[in-house]
Amino acid sequence: MTTIIASFNVYGQTRLMTQGGPGETTKPMIMMITSTIMDRNDLGVGSAMTILMGIVIVLCSIGQYYLTKEKEELR
């Protein structure tokens, strides 16, 4: 679960290597949120994107929990 959550927060590696380019093909969600809030000065849209990202992370975590729980019960 922690690996999935950490993969949503990849920022530094992508920024150092490609800065989200070419175009926006390697731009992770957290980098898009940051550029929306800081560069375009649009706090409302950035906040909504952050809440949606949190919901996606929670849903992925719940799904992974139930998938691994079923495998543990079979043993």
N, C-alpha and C positions, 0 to 999 in steps of 0.2 A: 504494500500500500504506500509506503513512504517513497518508493521509487517512482510510482505514478504521480504522486503529488509533487515530487521534486522535478519531474520532467515538465510540468506546467510552468515552473518558475525558472527555466533556463533563460538567462539574460546575458550574463557577462561573456560567455563563450561565443555566442552568436554575434554580439556587438563587436568583439575584438576581431573575429575572423572575417565577417562579411558585412557587418552593419545592416543586416536584413536584405541584402541584395543578392543577385541582380534583381532589380525591381523590388518586389516584396515577397519573393519566393521562400526565403529562409527566415522570415520575420515571425518569431513566436508571438503568442497571444499577449504575453506580459509586455513585450516591446511595443506592440500596437497600442496597448492601454497607456503606457507611459508616453508615447508620442502624442496620443490624443489629448491627454491631460496637460502635458508640458508644452508641446510645440503648437498645438492648435488652440490651447487655452479653453478647452471644452470639458469642464469638470462634470457636468451632468451625464454626458455620453460615456465618459471614462468611468464614472461610478457605476453606471448601468452595466458596462462591459465587465467590471470587476465582480459585481454581484452574479452575473451569468457565469463567469468563470468559476466562482465559488460553488455554484449549484452543479456545474458539470463535474467538478472535482469530487463533490459529495456523492453524486450519482455513480461515478466511476468507483469510488471507494466502497460504496454499498454493494455494487455489483460484484466487485472482486471479493468482498467479504463472503457473500453468499456462495460464490463459485468455489472458494477454497474451503468453506465450511462443509459443503456437500462432499468434497473429496476426503476430508478428515473423518466424516461419519462413516464412510465406506470401509475404512481400514479396520 
